[in-house]
Structure formats: C-alpha cells, structure tokens
Amino acid sequence: MARPAAARKGILNNHVGYGFISPAALAMIILIIYPMLYGFYISFFNTNLVNKWKFVGFKYYLQAFSEPDFYQSILRTFIFMLFVVAGHFFLGFLLSSLLNKKFFGRSFFRVIFTLPWLFPESVIALLFTWIMNPMYGVLNAILKSVGIISSNIGWLGDGKRAFPAVIFVCIWKGYPLVMTMLLSGMQSISADLYEAAELDGASKWQQFLHVTIPGLRPVINTTLILDSVWWFKQYTLVYTMTGGGPGKATDLISLSIYGTAFNDFRFGKAAAWGIIVFIICYLISKIYRGVLKDE
Amino acid sequence: MSKSRKAALLSILRYVILIGLGSMVVMPILWMVSTAFKGEAQTYSPKPVWIPDPISLDSFKKFFGIYNFGRMTINSFVTCVGAMIICVAFSCLASYGVTRFRFKGRKTFMNFLLMTQMFPSVMLVVPFYAVLTKLHLTNSLFGLTIVYAATNIAFSTWMMTSYFDTIPIDLDEAARIDGATHFQAFWKVILPLTIPGIAAVAIYVLLNGWNEYMYSSVLINKDAYKTLTVGIVALNSQNQVHWNDMMAASSFSCLPLIILFLFGQKYFIAGMTGGAVKS
C-alpha cells in the first residue's frame, strides 16, 4: 500500500522502532541465535555433552561427504521432499480451483479439506500406522474386498512399500496449507481480468495459464519455499510411523541427526550435520528465488 | 454440446472429484473415531466394523483413569497458552516497530525472520537440550513454553507485520498530534484494530504448540510434565498396543483444535495467507 509522502515523513529514520522490535529481537538472539551458535561450537567437538569434550575441528563436516549414512540420507530426503511437495501442489491446485467457484456445499467441502491441517502429526502417524496394520488394518481389508490384493500386506514393514506409504501420509497431512494459500491468492485476483480474457476468446485453460498463474506467482513463490523447507526437515510423522526403517528405507536426514545425537550420544557429529542441513535449506530457498524471479 | 449441458456436466464432475477426494480425507478420520468407541473384540475383528456394536466408552474412561491423560492435557494447554501470550505480545510490538518506523537494520530483521524458517528444528534440539540442561530447565513446563515461544515468534511476527501494514499510518499521526506517546498510539489506537490479526497468530501458535512432539519428547522425561502428544505416542511402544485406547486419546486430542478452528477460521486463514498473498 502506498502511503502519502507527507504522512511518511514524520516516521523516517526514527529510532523508536528499535524499542518496539527489541523484545522479539532479544528473544530471538537468546533463544535462536545463541543455541544455533552453540550448536556450531559443539560441531567442532567429539562430545557427549557431559564428560567428553575432544576438539576435532572440521572433521565431522569433511567426514559427512564420505559417509554413506549421511549423503544417502540427504538424497533420500530430497526425493521425499520432491514427491511430497509435488503432491501438495497437485492437490492444492486441483482443490483450490474447484473450491474457488460458488456452488452448493462449498463451505462444507472447505472445512473437510482443511481437517488434516488441524491434526497433530503424531496422531496422524499413529492413525495411519493403525490403518496400514498388516493384521487388522482396514486398508488391507478394503483392498481385499474389492479384489486388488489377495493377502495381507505389511505396508510399513516392507522396505519397498514403506517409503511411498510414508510419502502418501505426508501428502495427506500437508496439502491443506498449500490449498489454502493458493485459494486466497486466487480470490485476490480481480474478476475483471477473467472477463477481459473471456472477451478476447481465451479458453478456461488459457485463462488459467495466463491470468491465474501469473496472478498467483508471489503466493506460489512463498508457499513453494516454505513447504519445501518445512518438509525437508520433516521428523515427527516419519519417526512415529517407521522410526526410519525398515532398515534405512525411510531414514530421513532429521531422523539420522536425531539418532546420532540421542541414540549414539554423538552430539558434535549431529550438530555438524544439522549445520549442513541448514545450509542446504538456505540454498533451496535461494535457488527457488533465483529461478522463479527470472521467469 | 450445448452450453448449459456442458455446465451441468462440469458441475457433476466437480462433485465427483470433491466427494472422491473428500472421502479419502474423511474415511481415515471416521476410522479413528469408530475404533475409539470399540471394545477389544471388535477392534481386532477380521472384518472391519465401521459402526461399533455395542458402543463402548471404556477407552475414554481409561483416558482420564489409568493413562493419566488428564494431567498431560493440562500440561499441553498450559505450555501452548503460555507460548501464545509471549508470541502475541512480542510479535505485535515488533510488527508495529517494523511497519511504523524506518531504521537501520529493519530489512535485516525481516530477512532474519524468514531465514529462521530454514533452521531444521532437529538442529536446534541438540543446543536447546544442552542449554536448558545447564539452566535446569529440562523437565519443566516453563522451559518447554520458552522453546515453543522461541520457535514460533519469527513466523508470528511475519504474519502480524502483514496485518499491521493494512492499517493506515494516518491514524498514528492523528494520535500523535493529539499528544499521545508512541506507545500510547500503539496501545490505544492501533492495537485494538489488529484483533483479527492477533486471533490468527494466537491460533497459529496454539496449533503448533498443541501438535508439537519432538522438543517435548526430548526435553521432558518425567511423567508429571509430559504433554499429550508424547503421552499418546508412548502408547505405541508398549508391549501390547491397545489401538482402541490410542484412537480414543487421538480423537480427544484433535477436538480442541477443530473447535478453535471452526470459530476462528476466517481470521486464521486471512492471517496465514496475508503475508504471501500481498507481497
């Protein structure tokens, strides 16, 4: 919103602003920056945080790239993120386009499709563990009754099926955020633009490509960055469903880091991996921004 | 094909897709609720039972009885309300500062807020654990409240800033001319206008706090301070998993958020999407 220059003049270069941001800024410095720097510090030590503090320098950073546990886990997390985010945007676009029109039952469907957002990740993980239970799971029962499978399948206990199963659940949990963002974006596009396009003889699909998508660009940018980064860091859902297994089939990087810290008590190594993940997340956002801006 | 027939077909297609996808959302939830009301026998019946017969309330009785989830519900409630108060207060102040004043470091501050979203929470777990252990704040609801507040302040401020942006700065000017201090202008004139934004931030923090699992599971190991999500997940690691009890606890834990959302839906969605839609 453009403000009149005269009104703006009185507030320029005013240091009172520092007073207002100081509580939040201080809280962030003490509670985010300091722990982060502390994490950076312990990443140079071989430590259990109690009685072992051995300085190792950059060892864990250098080691990470030759350690299969690490780079395979990173690769797995990238594939996981790609599928999950693609799923979110596919469903998000489909549902927001459908819900953007006026029709009978629209508010009802909006609430229904928002529900997964409100459920705790841990609860969703347990619910789907129960649904996919090899002995008593309702999924097997349904699939058997329509003849798709003939005997019970252990969805989460099988190295090949666990990964797609986990992706499915993560799409189920996360699409409402993308849908809601896109829907709000669509509602902020002026109806005049569509009327003008219609007068010019544009088909619905052309309108979508040339009016909706450009109008949504800022929303898509922000949502894509946040969604990718958030799901790259995913922990709770996957940990609760599979604990990273079977074997290492669903061992995402957050789970590896957690295990390194709290099962192996190698806090220095875990902290170093955490820093690398931060750098990766930062690069993801930078790359997206670069690519999306150029278009 | 005539235009009206095409419209009718499109409309049918819309309902088919919505009902198809909608049932993918609703069926798991119904299964959770249905399991919650089952006795042991029907929970493990080979043929799925959708409507329990008889309807059993045993699992819900156990919720407050042997599982002691009442205590954990209170713990969850206290921590997320505490975090909410801190986040609302700090983010309102910061947003006012950022939208009303131009000062050095303002842009850096805003960029920093977004950058904190890149920090893997799992990476903060180790330092949080180390720092809170040193301060004797593990196994403490106060410690957990601080962690929840810290992890939510950035996005709260980001949401709040987009709301403050919509309030004309002329109002501050008028208050200032009438002799109000900066803080009075903020407190008496502007803040009351941002109630919808505050509602959005409040719901956002409550949602995240109530649903949080990882920090809570690491920072708390005494039963008296455990939160609900951790308590429910712990049922999964017992020797014999009672799925009906677990689903009862799960259903119960979802209720407050659904109610909260139904009441604050409009504000919450406007607040969540405000920053992205306008920028």
Interface residues (C-beta under 8 A of the other chain):
Chain A: M1 R3 A7 R8 G10 I11 L12 N13 N14 H15 V16 G17 Y18 G19 F20 I21 P23 A24 A25 A27 M28 L31 I32 Y34 P35 M36 Y38 G39 I42 L49 L91 L94 L95 L98 K101 F103 F109 V111 I112 F113 T114 L115 P116 L118 F119 P120 E121 S122 V123 A125 L126 L127 F128 T129 W130 I131 N133 M135 Y136 V138 A141 I142 W172 L177 T180 M181 S184 G185 S188 P218 V219 T222 T223 L226 V229 W230 F232 K233 Y235 T236 Y239 T240 I253 S254 I257 Y258 A261 F262 F267 A270 A271 G274 I275 V277 F278 C281 Y282 S285
Chain B: S11 R14 I17 L18 L21 G22 M24 V25 V26 P28 I29 W31 M32 T35 T43 Y44 S45 P46 K47 P48 I86 A89 F90 S91 L93 A94 Y96 G97 V98 R100 F101 R102 F103 R106 F109 F112 M115 T116 Q117 M118 F119 P120 S121 V122 M123 L124 V125 V126 P127 F128 Y129 A130 V131 T133 I146 V147 A149 A150 T151 I153 A154 T157 D165 T166 P168 I169 D170 D172 E173 R176 H182 F186 L207 W210 N211 Y213 M214 V218 T229 V230 I232 V233 N236 W243 M246 M247 S250 S253 C254 L257 I258 F261 L262 Q265 I269 A270 M272 T273 G275 A276 V277 K278 S279
